[in-house]
């Protein structure tokens, strides 16, 4: 049993932080119990230790805490989460307590929420296709098992709708392997929380899902815990229960804001735009928990979602995320204005592991060529849109007008799909070939001639 130590030596309270002096033998990340004068107890965690002062981060508000009457008890252990397969089908709050009126979880195992880093040597390269049922992802920015592929969105765009659609539809094809979804919402409104729970319950997806919901009116410090609880649950289901787990984290921007708030309370020297200089390292402790491990059946795949402040891709949060993750899916305000859902802009979007998860035996032999061809044709059509706005459509050649029409058809038939429309990869490729049939065959330089003969329907 770890040695507990009690102190009544708080010398300062700053935001969510307590500064406790005269301490000895206290460890970094150690869990703390704060006892208020009225008997109320709150949890906290050691953030920093200097010679004889410990900085304690309180999970909750610090109102009611006094410097002379409050007792701080150091519990001698790090924060752990009690885990069990009974968590599937349940919803928890940002601290891992049930919020669905169900019973408390009786743990089969307790794990440190900070996880253990995966040794690069024991990582296996992701290579198995995950079908999300969303054409823009499956065909052009393919998600593979063990990948981390973020969605970059903006305020007011339907990223939450897209997140639950992926959670509902994601599957590993051709296998009967166990698949689970861990969904963590960080700093969301009550309305968004009820939307998530309602959607998961209505479609039956809740049976294979674990939900962690941290609300906007919950203490912001909780936001630093929520994604780690979700990932610890995912690692348990993947590596102990042999499941393939998809983790959705929304919205990482709220996580980074909480990180900035705590950093400011600690009076640290700020980095870019006031965010702490160690934000890159901190984000990597979340993103790098995705992957495949040699000798283990289960895998953890991650889709973090973040809203870019001011739709700015160069903002520190999307910028640092792009360095750590394997690509990005970018949502477009222009497509959203055209009433196209999901408004995925395929041109700046990218999946760096796509080529590992597609092709014969995984998706289909023509996948790579078709993806390249529709990308090139759409890019050409978008450029011609700008040109025709200047010179007029009648000044364009006949082939140029075909590309122009292709861009419109591509957005309305390929990108646009219903929020409950689950397309197979075959259906997506069929739509692609249908669109390409409007372009002269001599222009189709990125697809193999035998594939044109095999898959394209003649008009």
Residue pairs with C-beta under 8 A, 6 or more apart in sequence:
2 75
2 76
2 77
3 25
3 76
4 73
4 74
4 75
4 76
5 23
5 24
5 25
5 26
5 73
5 74
5 76
6 71
6 72
6 73
6 74
7 20
7 22
7 23
7 71
7 72
7 73
7 74
8 68
8 69
8 70
8 71
8 72
9 20
9 21
9 22
9 23
9 72
10 18
10 19
10 20
10 65
10 66
10 67
10 68
10 70
10 72
11 19
11 20
11 21
11 53
11 67
12 18
12 19
12 67
13 19
13 62
13 65
13 67
14 265
14 266
14 267
15 62
15 261
15 262
15 264
15 265
16 57
16 58
16 61
16 62
16 219
16 220
16 221
16 261
16 262
16 265
17 47
17 55
17 56
17 57
17 58
17 62
17 262
17 265
17 266
18 34
18 44
18 55
18 56
18 58
18 62
18 65
18 72
19 53
19 54
19 55
19 56
20 53
20 54
20 56
20 72
21 52
21 53
22 52
23 49
23 52
23 53
23 54
23 74
24 52
26 46
26 49
26 54
26 74
27 46
27 49
27 76
27 78
28 46
28 48
28 49
29 45
29 46
29 78
29 79
29 114
30 45
30 46
30 74
30 75
30 76
30 77
30 78
31 43
31 44
31 45
31 46
31 75
31 77
31 78
31 79
32 43
32 44
32 45
32 46
32 56
32 72
32 73
32 74
32 75
33 41
33 42
33 43
33 44
33 72
33 73
33 75
34 41
34 42
34 43
34 44
34 56
34 58
34 65
34 70
34 71
34 72
34 73
35 41
35 70
35 71
35 72
35 73
36 42
36 64
36 65
36 66
36 69
36 70
37 64
37 66
37 69
37 70
38 64
40 64
42 58
42 59
42 60
42 65
43 58
43 59
43 60
43 95
44 56
44 57
44 58
44 59
44 72
45 56
45 57
45 59
45 79
46 54
46 55
46 56
46 57
46 74
47 55
47 56
47 57
47 262
47 266
48 54
48 55
48 266
49 55
54 74
55 266
56 72
57 221
57 224
57 262
58 65
58 219
58 221
59 95
59 219
59 221
59 222
59 225
60 219
60 221
60 222
61 219
78 112
78 113
78 114
79 112
79 113
79 114
79 225
80 110
80 111
80 112
80 113
81 96
81 110
81 111
81 113
81 229
81 232
81 233
82 96
82 105
82 106
82 107
82 109
82 110
83 105
83 107
83 108
83 109
83 110
83 111
83 232
83 233
83 236
83 240
84 105
84 106
84 107
84 108
84 109
85 108
85 237
85 241
86 105
86 106
87 105
87 210
87 233
88 180
88 207
88 208
88 209
88 210
88 237
89 206
89 207
89 208
89 209
89 210
90 98
90 100
90 102
90 105
90 210
90 211
91 98
91 99
91 100
91 197
91 211
91 212
91 213
92 98
92 99
92 100
92 210
92 211
92 212
92 213
92 229
93 99
93 212
93 213
93 214
93 215
93 218
93 222
94 186
94 212
94 213
94 214
94 215
94 218
94 222
94 223
94 225
94 226
94 229
95 222
95 225
95 229
96 212
96 225
96 229
97 104
98 104
98 105
99 213
100 197
109 236
109 240
111 232
111 235
111 236
112 232
113 225
113 228
113 229
113 232
114 228
114 285
115 228
115 231
115 232
115 235
115 285
115 289
117 288
118 288
118 289
118 291
118 293
122 293
122 294
122 295
123 291
123 292
123 293
123 294
124 146
124 291
124 292
124 293
124 294
125 292
125 356
126 144
126 145
126 146
126 147
126 291
126 292
126 299
126 301
126 353
126 356
126 357
127 144
127 145
127 356
127 357
127 362
128 144
128 145
128 146
128 172
128 357
128 362
129 142
129 143
129 144
129 145
129 172
129 173
129 357
129 358
129 362
129 363
129 425
130 143
130 144
130 145
130 170
130 171
130 172
130 246
130 301
130 357
131 138
131 169
131 170
131 171
131 172
131 173
131 424
131 425
132 138
132 143
132 165
132 166
132 169
132 170
133 165
133 166
133 169
133 170
133 421
133 422
133 423
133 424
134 162
134 165
134 166
134 169
134 342
134 344
134 417
134 423
135 414
135 415
135 417
135 423
135 428
135 431
136 329
136 342
136 344
136 346
136 349
136 414
136 415
137 143
137 166
137 329
137 344
137 351
138 363
138 423
138 425
138 428
139 367
139 370
139 371
139 374
139 414
139 425
139 428
139 429
139 432
140 346
140 349
140 351
140 354
140 371
140 374
140 375
141 149
141 327
141 329
141 344
141 346
141 349
141 350
141 351
141 354
142 351
142 353
142 354
142 357
142 358
142 363
143 149
143 170
143 301
143 303
143 351
143 357
144 301
144 351
144 353
144 354
144 356
144 357
145 172
145 244
145 292
145 299
145 301
145 357
146 290
146 291
146 292
146 299
146 300
146 301
147 290
147 301
147 302
147 326
147 327
147 351
147 353
148 287
148 288
148 290
148 301
148 302
148 303
148 304
148 324
148 325
148 326
149 302
149 303
149 325
149 326
149 327
149 328
149 329
149 351
150 252
150 303
150 304
150 305
150 306
150 318
150 321
150 322
150 325
150 327
150 328
150 329
151 159
151 162
151 163
151 303
151 304
151 305
151 306
151 328
151 329
151 330
151 331
152 306
152 308
152 313
152 318
152 321
152 328
152 329
152 330
152 331
153 159
153 305
153 306
153 307
153 308
153 331
154 307
154 308
154 311
154 331
154 333
155 307
156 336
157 307
157 331
157 333
157 336
157 343
158 331
158 336
158 341
158 342
158 343
158 419
159 250
159 251
159 305
159 307
159 331
160 188
160 192
160 195
160 196
160 250
160 305
161 341
161 342
161 419
162 331
162 342
163 183
163 248
163 250
163 303
163 305
164 183
164 195
164 196
164 199
164 200
164 205
165 342
165 419
165 420
166 246
166 248
166 303
167 181
167 183
167 200
167 205
167 209
167 246
167 248
168 199
168 200
168 203
168 205
169 422
170 179
170 181
170 246
171 179
172 179
172 244
173 425
177 242
177 243
177 244
177 297
178 241
178 242
178 243
178 244
179 208
179 243
179 244
179 245
179 246
180 208
180 209
180 210
180 237
180 243
180 244
180 245
180 246
181 205
181 208
181 209
181 210
181 245
181 246
181 247
181 248
182 209
182 210
182 212
182 230
182 231
182 233
182 234
182 237
182 245
182 246
182 247
182 248
183 196
183 200
183 209
183 210
183 211
183 212
183 230
183 247
183 248
184 211
184 212
184 213
184 214
184 226
184 227
184 229
184 230
184 247
184 248
184 249
184 250
185 192
185 193
185 196
185 211
185 212
185 213
185 214
185 226
185 250
185 251
186 214
186 223
186 226
186 227
186 249
186 250
186 251
186 252
186 254
186 255
187 214
187 215
187 216
187 218
187 220
187 223
187 251
187 254
187 255
187 257
187 258
188 196
188 213
188 214
188 215
188 216
188 250
188 251
188 254
189 215
189 216
190 215
193 213
193 215
196 211
196 213
197 206
197 211
197 213
199 205
200 206
200 209
200 211
210 230
210 233
210 237
212 226
212 229
212 230
212 233
214 222
214 223
214 226
216 254
220 257
220 258
220 261
221 258
221 261
221 262
223 254
223 255
223 257
223 258
224 255
224 258
224 259
224 262
226 255
227 249
227 252
227 255
227 286
228 286
230 247
230 249
231 247
231 286
231 289
231 300
234 245
234 247
234 289
234 300
235 289
235 300
237 243
237 245
237 298
238 244
238 245
238 296
238 298
238 299
238 300
239 293
239 296
239 298
240 298
241 298
242 296
242 297
242 298
243 298
244 298
244 299
244 301
245 298
245 299
245 300
245 301
246 301
246 302
246 303
247 290
247 300
247 301
247 302
247 303
248 303
248 304
248 305
249 255
249 286
249 302
249 303
249 304
249 305
250 304
250 305
250 306
251 305
251 306
251 307
252 283
252 286
252 304
252 305
252 306
252 317
252 321
253 306
253 307
253 308
253 309
253 317
255 286
256 275
256 279
256 283
256 306
256 316
256 317
259 275
259 276
259 279
259 282
260 270
260 274
260 275
260 276
263 270
263 275
263 276
264 270
264 274
268 276
268 277
269 277
270 276
270 277
271 277
271 279
271 316
272 316
273 315
273 316
275 316
275 317
276 282
279 316
279 317
279 320
280 320
280 323
280 324
283 320
283 321
283 324
284 324
286 304
287 302
287 304
287 321
287 324
287 325
288 324
289 300
289 302
290 300
290 301
290 302
291 299
291 300
292 299
304 321
304 325
306 317
306 318
306 321
308 315
308 317
308 318
309 315
309 317
311 333
312 318
313 319
313 322
313 330
313 348
318 328
321 328
322 328
326 351
326 352
326 353
327 349
327 350
327 351
327 352
327 353
327 354
328 348
328 349
328 350
329 344
329 349
329 351
330 344
330 345
330 348
330 349
331 342
331 343
331 344
331 345
332 343
332 344
332 345
333 343
334 343
334 345
335 343
335 344
335 345
335 411
335 415
336 343
338 411
340 411
340 412
340 415
340 416
341 416
341 417
341 418
341 419
342 415
342 417
342 419
343 415
344 415
346 375
346 378
346 415
347 375
347 378
347 379
347 382
354 371
355 368
357 363
358 367
358 368
358 371
359 365
359 367
359 368
363 425
363 429
364 425
364 426
364 429
365 451
366 429
366 447
366 448
366 451
366 454
366 455
367 425
367 429
369 446
369 447
369 448
369 451
370 429
370 432
370 433
370 436
370 447
370 451
371 432
372 446
372 447
373 432
373 436
373 444
373 445
373 446
373 447
374 410
374 414
374 432
374 435
374 436
376 446
377 403
377 406
377 407
377 410
377 435
377 436
377 439
377 443
378 406
378 407
378 410
380 403
380 407
381 403
381 404
381 405
381 406
381 407
381 408
381 410
382 407
384 396
384 400
384 403
384 404
384 407
385 404
385 407
387 396
388 395
388 396
388 404
393 401
393 404
396 404
399 440
399 443
402 438
402 439
402 440
403 439
405 438
406 435
406 438
406 439
409 435
409 438
410 435
413 431
413 434
413 435
414 428
414 431
414 432
414 435
417 423
423 431
429 455
430 455
433 455
433 456
433 457
434 457
436 444
436 447
436 456
437 456
437 457
437 458
437 459
438 459
441 452
444 452
